[in-house]
Amino acid sequence: MSDAKQRFSDRVENYFKYRPGYPEELIPLLQREAGLQPEQVVADIGSGTGFSAKLFLDNGNVVYGVEPNEPMRKAAEGFLREYPAFRSLHGSSEATGLPDKSVDVIVCAQAFHWFDKEATKREFSRIAKPEAQLILIWNDRKPNDPFQEGYSQIIDQFSIDYQQVTHRNITDEQIATFYAPGKFRKFILHYEQQFDLQGLIGRVVSSSYMPNEQHPNYPQLLDALADIYHAFNKNGLITFAYETRVYLGPVASVQ
């Protein structure tokens, strides 16, 4: 996936406006189940526009946002400019730029599926303090929702390479291999967004696998989105319902 680090360069504005954040229950869950404390140093790997970093900054943590994509990184720096504990780094999961044994918590929110797993596992082992925790997070659109089923059909019809890049390709077995020889625990939280038609369009265009304004299929995509919006909106709004998957466990030590 040679272009993975640059895929979102032309979608940053829509990504920032329309991509989902994370449930309010996430930080309390991590405090309870992973022992998250304000004095711990957090490395947010693939930190994007800063949504996940903000959660930990609000908790009082120093957060290193490691992001290879310059437009995304610059957006995070603007978004989080009032947080002196945010440290922005041009790096990747395979080469973070962080010192050895320097972080207590590693977070990958909506990002792990892009990583080179073997190189990343070695790098995480290098930067992790003893007993450091690894947290993997994804927002999944809820299955068996009539709107989501129609939305999935639009993705199938118009996507450029969804089946190749979707995080749904990552299985619990692959995640177990990444945590090995340690074990992980899995939790499910719930999150919602609501959009008018313009927001629905922005949400779709924020995804790197969907046509944007320059793509020849964009007008047909707009027609399909208008149809599904008119079929399912309630009081002018569409609800995106998510299941937020959270994986917790110790960072694997690699010799």
C-alpha positions as CSV (number, residue, x, y, z in Angstrom):
1,M,0.0,0.0,0.0
2,S,2.7,2.5,-1.1
3,D,0.5,5.6,-1.0
4,A,-1.1,4.9,2.4
5,K,0.8,7.7,4.1
6,Q,-0.5,10.3,1.6
7,R,-4.0,9.0,0.8
8,F,-5.9,11.7,2.8
9,S,-3.8,14.7,1.6
10,D,-6.7,16.1,-0.6
11,R,-9.4,15.2,1.9
12,V,-8.2,16.9,5.1
13,E,-11.0,19.5,5.3
14,N,-13.8,17.0,5.0
15,Y,-12.0,14.6,7.3
16,F,-11.8,17.2,10.0
17,K,-15.4,18.3,9.6
18,Y,-17.2,15.0,9.2
19,R,-15.3,12.0,10.5
20,P,-16.5,10.6,13.8
21,G,-14.9,11.3,17.1
22,Y,-15.0,8.8,20.0
23,P,-17.5,8.0,22.8
24,E,-17.4,9.9,26.0
25,E,-17.1,6.6,27.8
26,L,-13.7,5.9,26.2
27,I,-11.4,7.6,28.7
28,P,-13.3,6.3,31.8
29,L,-13.0,2.8,30.3
30,L,-9.2,3.3,29.8
31,Q,-8.9,4.6,33.4
32,R,-10.7,1.6,34.7
33,E,-9.4,-1.2,32.6
34,A,-5.9,0.0,31.5
35,G,-4.9,2.1,34.5
36,L,-4.7,5.3,32.5
37,Q,-3.3,8.2,34.6
38,P,-2.8,11.9,33.8
39,E,1.0,11.7,34.4
40,Q,1.4,9.0,31.7
41,V,3.0,9.8,28.4
42,V,0.9,8.9,25.4
43,A,2.1,8.2,21.8
44,D,-0.8,8.6,19.4
45,I,0.4,6.8,16.3
46,G,-1.3,7.8,13.0
47,S,-2.8,10.8,14.9
48,G,-4.4,12.4,11.9
49,T,-6.2,15.6,12.6
50,G,-6.0,15.2,16.3
51,F,-9.4,13.8,17.4
52,S,-8.0,11.0,19.5
53,A,-5.1,13.0,20.9
54,K,-7.6,15.6,22.3
55,L,-9.2,12.9,24.5
56,F,-5.9,12.3,26.2
57,L,-4.9,15.9,26.4
58,D,-8.1,16.7,28.1
59,N,-7.2,13.9,30.6
60,G,-4.0,15.7,31.4
61,N,-1.6,13.5,29.5
62,V,1.4,14.6,27.4
63,V,0.6,13.4,23.9
64,Y,3.0,12.8,21.1
65,G,1.1,12.9,17.8
66,V,3.0,10.9,15.3
67,E,1.7,11.4,11.8
68,P,3.4,11.0,8.3
69,N,0.9,13.0,6.3
70,E,1.8,16.6,6.4
71,P,-1.7,18.2,5.7
72,M,-3.2,16.0,8.4
73,R,-0.4,16.8,10.8
74,K,-0.7,20.5,10.2
75,A,-4.5,20.3,10.8
76,A,-3.9,18.7,14.2
77,E,-1.3,21.3,15.1
78,G,-3.9,24.0,14.4
79,F,-6.7,22.1,16.2
80,L,-4.6,21.5,19.3
81,R,-2.6,24.7,19.4
82,E,-4.0,25.6,22.8
83,Y,-2.6,22.4,24.4
84,P,1.0,22.9,25.4
85,A,1.2,19.1,26.2
86,F,0.7,18.2,22.5
87,R,3.9,17.4,20.7
88,S,3.6,16.9,16.9
89,L,6.0,14.6,15.2
90,H,6.6,13.8,11.5
91,G,6.9,10.1,11.8
92,S,5.3,6.8,11.1
93,S,4.4,3.6,13.0
94,E,7.6,2.0,11.7
95,A,9.8,5.0,12.6
96,T,8.1,7.2,15.2
97,G,11.1,9.4,16.0
98,L,10.5,8.8,19.7
99,P,13.3,7.8,22.2
100,D,13.7,4.3,23.5
101,K,11.5,3.3,26.5
102,S,9.8,6.8,26.5
103,V,6.0,6.2,26.5
104,D,3.5,4.6,28.9
105,V,0.6,4.3,26.4
106,I,0.5,3.7,22.7
107,V,-2.8,4.6,20.9
108,C,-3.8,3.8,17.4
109,A,-7.2,5.2,16.6
110,Q,-8.6,4.3,13.2
111,A,-5.1,3.8,11.9
112,F,-3.6,0.4,12.7
113,H,-4.9,-1.2,9.5
114,W,-2.6,1.0,7.5
115,F,0.6,-0.2,9.3
116,D,3.4,-2.5,8.3
117,K,2.7,-4.9,11.2
118,E,6.1,-6.5,11.7
119,A,8.1,-3.3,11.5
120,T,5.5,-1.6,13.7
121,K,5.6,-4.3,16.4
122,R,9.4,-3.8,16.6
123,E,9.1,0.0,16.9
124,F,6.4,-0.2,19.5
125,S,8.6,-2.5,21.6
126,R,11.5,-0.1,21.3
127,I,9.5,3.1,22.4
128,A,7.4,1.4,25.2
129,K,8.3,1.6,28.8
130,P,8.0,-1.6,30.9
131,E,4.3,-2.4,31.4
132,A,3.2,0.0,28.6
133,Q,-0.3,-0.5,27.3
134,L,-1.3,-0.7,23.6
135,I,-4.8,0.6,22.7
136,L,-6.3,0.0,19.3
137,I,-9.6,1.7,18.4
138,W,-11.9,1.6,15.4
139,N,-15.4,3.0,14.7
140,D,-17.5,0.5,12.8
141,R,-20.8,1.4,11.2
142,K,-23.5,-0.6,12.9
143,P,-24.7,-3.6,10.9
144,N,-28.4,-4.4,10.4
145,D,-29.4,-0.8,10.2
146,P,-31.6,0.0,7.1
147,F,-29.8,3.2,6.4
148,Q,-26.4,1.6,6.9
149,E,-27.3,-1.2,4.5
150,G,-28.2,1.3,1.8
151,Y,-25.0,3.2,2.5
152,S,-23.0,0.0,2.2
153,Q,-24.6,-0.5,-1.2
154,I,-23.4,2.9,-2.3
155,I,-19.9,2.1,-1.1
156,D,-20.0,-1.2,-3.1
157,Q,-21.2,0.7,-6.2
158,F,-18.8,3.7,-6.1
159,S,-15.8,2.9,-4.1
160,I,-12.3,3.0,-5.6
161,D,-10.6,0.3,-3.5
162,Y,-12.6,-0.2,-0.4
163,Q,-12.2,-3.9,-0.2
164,Q,-8.4,-3.6,-0.3
165,V,-8.1,-0.9,2.4
166,T,-11.0,-1.3,4.8
167,H,-10.1,-1.8,8.5
168,R,-12.7,-4.6,8.5
169,N,-9.9,-6.7,6.8
170,I,-8.2,-6.8,10.2
171,T,-9.3,-9.8,12.2
172,D,-9.1,-10.5,15.9
173,E,-6.6,-13.3,15.0
174,Q,-4.3,-10.8,13.4
175,I,-4.7,-8.5,16.4
176,A,-3.9,-11.4,18.7
177,T,-0.7,-12.0,16.8
178,F,0.3,-8.3,17.2
179,Y,-0.2,-8.5,21.0
180,A,1.5,-11.9,21.3
181,P,2.9,-13.3,23.5
182,G,0.6,-11.1,25.6
183,K,-3.2,-11.1,25.5
184,F,-5.7,-8.4,24.7
185,R,-9.2,-7.6,25.9
186,K,-11.9,-6.3,23.7
187,F,-14.7,-3.8,24.5
188,I,-17.5,-2.4,22.5
189,L,-18.8,1.2,23.0
190,H,-21.5,3.1,21.0
191,Y,-21.3,6.4,19.2
192,E,-23.5,8.4,16.8
193,Q,-23.2,11.3,14.3
194,Q,-26.1,13.2,12.7
195,F,-25.9,14.9,9.3
196,D,-27.9,16.9,6.9
197,L,-27.5,16.2,3.2
198,Q,-24.3,18.4,2.9
199,G,-22.9,16.7,5.9
200,L,-23.7,13.2,4.5
201,I,-21.8,14.2,1.3
202,G,-18.9,15.5,3.3
203,R,-18.8,12.3,5.4
204,V,-18.6,10.2,2.3
205,V,-15.9,12.3,0.6
206,S,-13.8,12.2,3.7
207,S,-13.2,8.5,3.0
208,S,-10.1,7.9,0.8
209,Y,-11.7,5.0,-1.0
210,M,-14.7,7.1,-2.3
211,P,-14.7,9.4,-5.4
212,N,-14.1,13.1,-4.6
213,E,-15.0,16.2,-6.6
214,Q,-12.4,15.5,-9.3
215,H,-13.6,11.9,-10.0
216,P,-15.8,11.3,-13.1
217,N,-18.3,9.3,-11.0
218,Y,-18.8,12.1,-8.5
219,P,-22.1,13.4,-10.0
220,Q,-23.7,10.0,-9.9
221,L,-22.5,9.5,-6.3
222,L,-24.2,12.8,-5.4
223,D,-27.5,11.5,-6.9
224,A,-27.3,8.3,-5.0
225,L,-26.6,10.1,-1.7
226,A,-29.5,12.4,-2.3
227,D,-31.8,9.4,-2.8
228,I,-30.7,7.7,0.4
229,Y,-30.9,10.9,2.3
230,H,-34.5,11.5,1.2
231,A,-35.4,7.9,2.0
232,F,-34.1,7.8,5.5
233,N,-33.8,11.3,7.0
234,K,-35.8,12.1,10.1
235,N,-36.5,15.8,10.6
236,G,-33.8,16.6,8.1
237,L,-31.1,14.5,9.7
238,I,-29.4,11.1,9.0
239,T,-28.0,9.2,11.9
240,F,-24.7,7.3,11.5
241,A,-24.6,4.8,14.3
242,Y,-21.3,3.2,15.2
243,E,-19.9,0.4,17.3
244,T,-16.5,1.5,18.7
245,R,-14.1,-1.4,19.1
246,V,-11.5,-1.0,21.7
247,Y,-8.6,-3.4,22.2
248,L,-6.4,-3.2,25.3
249,G,-3.3,-5.1,26.3
250,P,0.4,-4.8,27.0
251,V,2.8,-3.8,24.3
252,A,4.6,-6.9,23.1
253,S,8.3,-7.1,23.8
254,V,10.4,-7.9,20.7
255,Q,14.1,-8.8,21.1
